Amino acid sequence: MQRRTFIKHTGVLTSMMGLAPSFSFGAKADRKFKVSLNPGAIGVQCTQKELIDYANRHRFEAISPLSDQLTAMSSNELDEILAQMHASKLTWDAVSLPIDFRKDQQTFREGLSSLPKVAKTCQSAGVTRMNTWIMPSHNELTYNQNFNQHRDRLRQIAEIAQDHGIRFGLEYVGTKRLKTIHRYPFAGTMKEMLELIAAINVAGVGLQLDAYHWYTSTETVADLLALKNEQIVTCDLNDASSGRTIEEQVDGERELPGDSGLIDLKGFMQALVKIGYDGAVRAEPFNAKLNAMENEEAIAKTSSAMWRTVGLIDAV
């Protein structure tokens, strides 16, 4: 949703700053992951520089690279952004894959031809991770046909990413409705996505974990503990909607992590620490109420929820 980029009344800003979390960045367990601010997932529209400012004000440790903005910057502008991040001790989260690989071959080829430029810019900026999501059903392609198309197209993307020192994460979507909305179901669990990653067979390809899809795929902490750090590229945190069973959950209607308590985020976070995950964790609630808020309020609420979730981790 379109939202103003400033708060009209300074009193509102002051009250929202009071929502800032009190957790120490090094609280409790010896975690290696960073708490990241991903603006698009919470309805915030901003520039890359504004994102740095927001992260500073609301105690985030990493930010999402906005590839369209980074690519349009001059070398001096990019250097300024990197200097601001360095001064703020901020690191990069994963960049969202900027091309469409799901449609016809011509659309894919045109997108693929533009990817090296984006990857080169990301490499220059120090971005080392990229991610995308996989639709778990298709109207025309059977499972095997869809698997082969994903393997071949994602391999080409992964090779370009690898050439620029970028790891590539794939997110499986676990909600039952999206698995059955089209005629032929496709990969929508961790095990199926690991099979696709193995078939792609390019170093640096791994999972984009998502607590919501882990939950809706009825996976367990044991499934997480079976992973290695190098198999996870980035990670989304959120919560499920109250009053719905797992089968009734809707992909685009979620809560901030911890808001409903349906997802075992304590077990999820403990597992990330135990396997030594060293990427970023970011909120991805896709929540209409959050999206309707002003930027500062939405970010403050997100920060509070994220640090509350980090606070679930016991010493390990």
N, C-alpha and C positions, 0 to 999 in steps of 0.2 A: 504494500500500500504506500501511496505517496504521503510523506510526512514532513513537517517543517524541520529545518536543520538547526533551529535554535529554540530555546525556551523563553517565552515572553516575559515571564515574571521571575525575578531572581529568587524570590522566596520559594518557588517550586524547586529550583535547582538546589537550594540549600537543604530543603527537606529530603530530596532524593539522595544527596550525598551522605545523609545520615544513614542510608540503607547500606552503605559500603561495608563489606565483610570485615570481620576482625581476625580471621584466620591468618596465621603466619604462612608465608610461602613454603617454609620448610616443615610445616606442622606434621607431627606424628611420624608415619613411616618414611623410610628412605625412598621416596618416589622419584622417578626420573622424568616423568611426563610433565608437560607444561599446560597450564590452563589458558585456553585460547578464546579470543573473541572473533566469531564468525558473523558478520553483520547481516548478511542475507537471510540467514536461518531464523533471525528474530525480527525481521521486518525493518531493519535499519538501512537506510541509503546514505552513503557518505563517501568522501574521497579517501584515498589512502592516507593522506596526512591527517585528516580528521579521525580516522580509525586509530592512529597512533595516540592522538590526544585522548580519545575515549578510553583506550586501554590503560593509559597512564592514570586517568582519574578514577577508574573503577577496578584497579588492581589485577589486571590480566597480565599474563606473562608471554603471550604469543598473539599474533594476529594473522588473519587470512590474507594472502596476496591477492590483490584485485588485478588480474592479468591484463584486462583491457586497459586499465589505467597505467600499469607499469610499462606496457608495450608502447604507449603513446608518449611516454616521458623522454625528455632529452637525457643525455648522460649526466649532465649537471643536476637535473631534477632528481634523477634516480640516486645519485650520490648524496643529495640532501636528505632524501627519505631514509637511506641506509644509516646516515650519521645520526638522525633523530632516533632511529630504532636502537642503535648502539648506545647512545646516551641514556636511553630509557631501559636498557637491558631487555629489550623485546626480541623474540625470535620469530621465525616464520612457521606458520602452520602449513598444511597442504594447500596447493592451488587447485581449484576446480577445473577439470578438463574443459577447455573452451571450444570443443568441436562436437558435432552431432554424428555419432556412429550408428544410430539406430534406424535411420531411414534408408533410402535407396542408395545404390552404389555411387552415383554421381555426387550426391550430397556428401557422402563420406569422403570421396576422393578430394573434393574441393576443400573440405575441412582439414583433411590430412595435410594438404599442401601448405596450409597456413600455420601448422603446428610448429615446425622448426623455428620460426621467428619468435613465437611465444616462448618456446622452450629455451631458446638462446637468451632472451631477456630474463627469464626466471633464473637461469644459471648465473647470469651476471649479477643478479640481485641476491644470490645465495639461497634461493628456494630449492629444496632437495626432494620435495614430495608433491605428488599430484593425485587426484582421486576422481572417481565417477561412480554412478550407481547403475545397477543392472535390472531392467524390467523383468519380473518373474513370470511372464506369460506373453503369448503372441497369437495373433489371429490367423496367420498364414503359415508360419514356420513350425514344424514339429520340433520336439526337444532336440533331436540330433541335428536337424538343419540349423536350428538356432544356435546350438552349441558350436557347430563348425563356423558359422558366420562370426560369432563373438570371438572365437579363438583366432581366426584369421585377421579380423579387423583390430582387435585389441593387441595382438602381437605387433602389428605395424606401429600402433601408437606407442606401445611399450618400448620398442626399439629406438624410436625417436627420443623418448624420455631418457632411456638409458644412455644414449649418446651424449646427453647433456647433464648427466649425473643426477637424474631425477628418478626416484622410486614411484611406482604407480599402484594405487590402491583401488580395489574393486569392492563395492558395497552390495551385499545381497539384501533383498527386500523380503521380509518374512510375513507381511500381513496376508491373511488368507484371501481377502477379497481381490487383491491384485494378482494373486496366484491363479485365480479362477475367472477373472474378468474377461479374459480372452480365451480362445478355443483351446490353445495348447499351453500347458504349464511349462515353466522353465526353472532354472536354478534359483532357489530362494532360501537356501540354508547354508550354513557355514561349510558343511562337508561338500556340497555341490559346488560352491564357489572355489574351494580348495582344489577340486578336480579340474575346474576350468583354468585356474592359475597354473596347475601342473601342465596342462595341455598347451598353454601359451608358451611356457618354457623360456621365459626371458628373466634374467636375474633382476631382482628389485621389484617384481610384481608381487603384491600381497593383498591383504584384506583392508578394507575400510570398515572397521567394526562400528556397530550401532547398537546401543543397549536396547532400543525399542525392537529392532529386528531380531536380536538375540532372544528377547522375551517372546515375541510373536512366533518365532520358530521353535518355541519350547525347548531351547537349549539350556545347558547347565553351566555351573561354574567349572565343572570338570572339563567341559569342552574348551573353555578359555585357558585353563591350566595346561591343556595339551598343546597349546600354541607356543611358539618362540617369539621373542621380541621382533626379530627380523621379518616375521610373517605379517606384522601389523604396520600399516602405513600411517593411518590416522584413526581417530575414534570420536564418535558422536554420543552425547549423553542426553537423556530425555526421560520422560515417564509416560505411562499409558493413561488412557482416559478412564476415570471412575465410572462405575455402573455398566461396564461392558466386559464381556468375557474376552479371552484371547481371540476367539474366532470373530468377534464383533468389532475389534479395533479397526480404526480407519487411519490410513497412512498419514493423511494430511491434518489429523486432529490429535495432537499430543499435548503433553504438559512439560513444564520445566522439570529438570531432574529433582526428584524428591517431593513433588507437589501432590501426587496421589499415593505414593508408597506402594504401588503395584509391582514395580520392577525391583528386584533384589540388587540395588545399586551398591550396597555394602559388599556383597559377594563379588559383584562385577569389578569394583574398584580394587578390592583386595587381590583379585586375580591379576589385574594389570600390574600391580606392584610386585607381586611374587614372580612374574615372568620377566620383570625388568623392562617393561614397555617404556620407551624413551621418546615417543612422539608427542602429539598434542591431544588434548581432550577439549571438545567444544560443545556447546548446547545446540541442539537442533529440534526445537519443540514444534515448529509449524503450528503456532497457536494464534488464533484470530485475535483474542484479547490482548496478547502481548504485541502483536503486529500493529494494533490500533493505538498503542501508546506513543508518546513522544520519545525521541531517541534516548535522551538521558534516563528517563524512567525505565524504559525497556532494558537498557544496558545495566542499570543498577540492579534491577530484579534478577537479571540473568547472572550477574556476578555473584549476588547473594546465594542463588541456588547452586551455582557451581562450587563455591567455597564450602557451602553446607555439605555438599556431596563429597568433596575432598576430606572433610572432617569426619566422614564415616570410617575412614581407614584406620585400623589399629596398627600398632607396631608389629612388624613382621620380621 
